[in-house]
Amino acid sequence: MDLQSILQTWINVLTKPGEEVFAAEREKSSATLSTALLWIIAASVITALLGALQATIYSSPMGGFGQIMDLLPADLQNELGTAEEAGASGGAAFNFALIIFGPIFFLIGVGVYHLIATVLGGRGQYGRYAYLSATYSAPLMIVGSVLGFIPVLGGCLSLILGIYQFVLTYYAVKVEYGLSQGRAIVVVVIPVVAGLALAICLVTVVFGTMFALFQQ
């Protein structure tokens, strides 16, 4: 599959959401796990590079953070400069880790949806669902990293894209596993609810630990 075909596939899925587009993608000979991994790896590399570029721009003297630094006292500039260097190193490490862990987390996420759909009576292939998921996950990763260059508004648009991704996941799950509307929704909702519950538990533990330390 050439680059033009890949871009056309991504555009079709993102701009024409529905069961028909996923049903058509499902029948392609390229609907395999290897294709999905190739796309996610490429998207992870592009996202990491854009993240590094964004960090460079905002930390440069002409960037927003650099202009704010110039307005601060010299002592505070030195302290923040040290923190900025540490943050830059951490950001570079994070971008490198994204290239490695991006595909791993994608495969785990696909596995979670595959398991839930199968338990609910769905009949589908892991590799083919991974492909359907990659048709929108890969381009949305790239679009999200581009939106990171837009202060404030970019974050809002990224949130909207995150919600839109759940809609596309619903269609992909429903088509690949032949589930009813209700069961497809359950497949999408369960990981979200579980993630929120885990986040609440972690926040509770952290604040509980901090409160206990302050009481001592």
Phi, psi and omega in degrees: 000124181277173185299320180298319179294321179297311180298321179295321177298313180298316181296317179300315182293319184284328185259346180232060184296140180157173183290328183297315183294322179286327176296322179291318180295326183297331184271356181287149178291339180275001182283073184229167178295323181297320177296316179300314181296319179300315180294317182292321177297315179299316179295323179294319178296314179298317179297319179295318179295318178294324177296319178295319178296318179298316179297322180294318181295312185285341179263354180284161179303332181271351180283170182300316181293321180296322179293323177293320180302321182296338182273351184269159175301155184300317181298317181291327177297319180296317180295314180291330178297320177296317178295325180294320179296319178295320179295323179294319178296317178296323179294321178296319178296320179296317180297319178295319180295329180299323180296326182276311188273342178304306178297324180295312179296326178297313180297322178294316179298317177299320179297322179296312179296320179298317181295313181296316180298320179293318178299325180276010175098007180285153179232101181207172181257137180300311183297320180290322176293324177301320178296311180301320179293322181291336181298336177243331181295316181298307180294327179291329174299315182291315180298319179298321179290326176293319179295339178297342178281349182257110182299142175063295183300323180299321178295320179295316180294325178296323177296318178297318178297324178298318178293319179297327179296325177295324178297315179294324177297321178302312181295318181296317179295315183298318182288312185291322186258000177061037182270159174288168181302314182297316181291325177296321177295319179299318179301319181286323187283323185305310179298326179294313179296318179296320178295317178295319179297318179294318179297318179297319179297317180295317179297318179299316179296317181296311181292325177296319178294317178297319180296319179295322179292321179292333180284340180282000000 
